[in-house]
Amino acid sequence: QVQLAESGGALVQVGGSLRLSCEASGSTFRFNGGGWFRQRPGEEREAVAFITPGGDSTYADSVKGRFTLSRDNAKNRQSLQMTSLKVEDTGVYYCNTFYNGTGYWGQGTQVTVSS
């Protein structure tokens, strides 16, 4: 089994920055890719960013140019650096990562952007 622990969610002002981290523990023998989803108030959960085992990243159009996803394979950790935050970025952010061919979810961390 693999367990994911997210951290970094906070209250931040419009235009500010925030860094989210997701660290995996347990049977992390093979990383098959992963990233972040978010669920904004009144909306369905949506994909935000994804990174492959080779380090290639893909972003949703709404965050492209503002968010950066990185991966530290040695520490089984992936981070989402968020800049130029908007009120629309408010929501619960979930780490979603595949290990050994199986997907795992974190419990979520709240990000609130206020004006």
N, C-alpha and C positions, 0 to 999 in steps of 0.2 A: 504494500500500500504506500501511497504518497500523500503527504499532507502539505498544503500550501498555506502560508501565512502572509497576509498583506499588511502593509503599514504605510503611513505617510499622509493619510487623509486628514484634511483640516479645513478650517474656514479661512478664506483668502479673499482679498479685494480684487475687483476687476483689473486686469492688466498685470496681476501678480504671477508668481511662479510657485510650483509645487512639484515635489518628487515622490512618486509612489514606488514601493519596493515589494517584491514577491519572492519569498524564499521557500524552496522545497526541501522536504526532509523525508526520510524513509527509503523506499526502494527506487532510488533515482539512478538506475543503471543505464538507461538509454533515453536521451532527450529527443523528442520527435517534433518539437516546435511548440510555440505557445505565444501568449500575449495578454491583452486586456480587453474586457468588455465593460460596458457601463449601462446602467439603467437610470434614465432621467425621469423625473416626476411625471407620471401619467403616460409614460412611453414604455415600449417593449425594450428588452435588453438588446443592445447593439454592439457589434464589433468595433473596436477603436484602433487597435494596432496588433500586428502579428509579426513574429520573427521566426525564421527557419533555423535548423541546426547549423547551417552554414553562415548565419549572421545577416541574411537579407531581410529587410523590414518592409512592411506594407502598412499604410495608414488609411483610415477613413478620410474622405475629402474634407469633412468638417474640422479635422484636426491637423491636416497636412501642413507642414511648415511651422507648426506651433509645438507639437509633441514629438518626442524622440524616445524610441524604445531601444534598450540595450540589454545585453545578456552577459553574465559572468558564469561561464560553464563550471569553473572550478568551485564556485560557491553555490551553484544551482540557484542563482538569483537573477531575476530580471527586473529592470527598473523602467519606469515611465516618467521622463522629465517633461513637465508641462509648463509652458510659458504663454504669456499674453492671454491669460485665462479670461473667459467670458462667462456671463451669467448662464448661458446655455450649456456650459460644461458641468453644471451642477448635477450631481447624481451619485449613485453608489457604483464604485468601480470594482470589478471582479477580475482576479487573475485566473486565467484559463490556460493550462499547460498539459501537454501530452508526454507521458513517460511510458516506455515499454508498450507502446501501442494503445494506451488507455488515457482518456482525458480526465483531468481533475480540476475542480473549482475551489477557489478560495472563498471565504465567508463574506468578503466584501469590505470596502473601506469608504466612508462617506467623504465626498468632496463637495464643499459648498462655496460658491463664488457669489459674493454680494457686491452691490453697487453702493 
